[in-house]
Structure formats: structure tokens, C-alpha cells
Amino acid sequence: MDINLDCIRCVLKYCVDNIDYEEFGNDWQTKSVNLVMMYASSDLSSFSKKEIMRSVLKLDECGFLAGKDLHKVSRKCSIFNTLYY
């Protein structure tokens, strides 16, 4: 499996730029991102869906992303945190 390092950088930057938190009553809610959003993003338009998906999986494997159902590689997976600073 080939890994596109440019795509990994862009996916990570996309997550940092688009994951946000908003106050909801006395709690905080996470505004997550998912693969569908990434596929449609102009920031990632130069990469194939497969490159984006592989980048998300690699970043999850390395602990740079936290999410729900990332291991299932479904369009419904949600990325709700990134450890990139």
C-alpha cells in the first residue's frame, strides 16, 4: 500500500482546520469531520478517495486522529479529535 505523504499532511491540516467545539448548555459538543466531507473538500481535491481514506487510516494507526468507526473505513466514520498541534 503506497502512502502519499502530501495527502497525509493535507488530511491532518484539514482536520485541524475543521474540527471545532461549541458550547451546548453547560457542556461542549464536538463538530467532527468525516470522509464524505473530506472527499468533497476543495482542499483535498487533488487526491483520490483512496488516498484520503488511506491517509485517515494511517493517521489513526499512528495515534494522530481519534474518531468513531475509523477502523471500518465507512463513509460514516467521524473524526472528532486530532493530536496535531
N, C-alpha and C positions, 0 to 999 in steps of 0.2 A: 504494500500500500504506500503510494507516494504521498508525502506530506508537503503541502505548499506553505512555506514559512511566511510569505507575504499575506496569504489568506488568513493564517493564524493570527498574525498581527492585526489585520483589519477586523476580524471577528471579535477579538478581545477589545479593540478600541470601540467597536460598535456597542458591545455590551456595557462598557464603562460609560459611554455617552448616553445610552438609552435606558439603562436600569435606573430606576428612581424610587423614592419613598415619599409617601404623602401621609399627612396626619388624618386619621379617621377616628373621630371622637377622642378617646383617651389613648388610643393605640396608633400604631403606624402600619400602613399597608405597603406592600412592595408592588411596584409596577414592573412586571417582568417582561422579558422578550422571549420569542420562540423562533423556530426555524422558518415558519411562514413569513414572519416579519423580516427575517434576515434575507430570505430569497427575494423579497420584494424591494429591499433597500437599494437605493442608488449607490450607497457607499460600498456595497458588495457586488454590484452588477458585473464586475469584470471576472467574477469567479463562478464556477459551475455549482449547482446544488450539491453535487457530490463533494466538491472541495470544501464547501461551507460545512456540510454535515461531518466530514472527517475532522475538520478543524475543531468543531464543537466537541466531538468525542475525545480528541487528543487533549484539549484543554481541560475537560472533565477528568480524564485519566490522570493528568498531572496535578490536579487539585486547584487549577486556576479558576474554574467555574463551579458553582453549586446550583443545582436545579432539581426538577422533578421529572422523572421518566426519561432522563438523558440516555440511559443505557438501552432503552427501547428504540431509539432513533426514530421516533414518530414525529409527525408534524406538530403534535400537541405537546411536545416536551416544552417545559418552561425553564428559563434560566433566570434565577432571581438574585444571584449574588456573584460578584467577581472579586477575586483576591488581588487584582492588579491595582497598584497604587501609582 
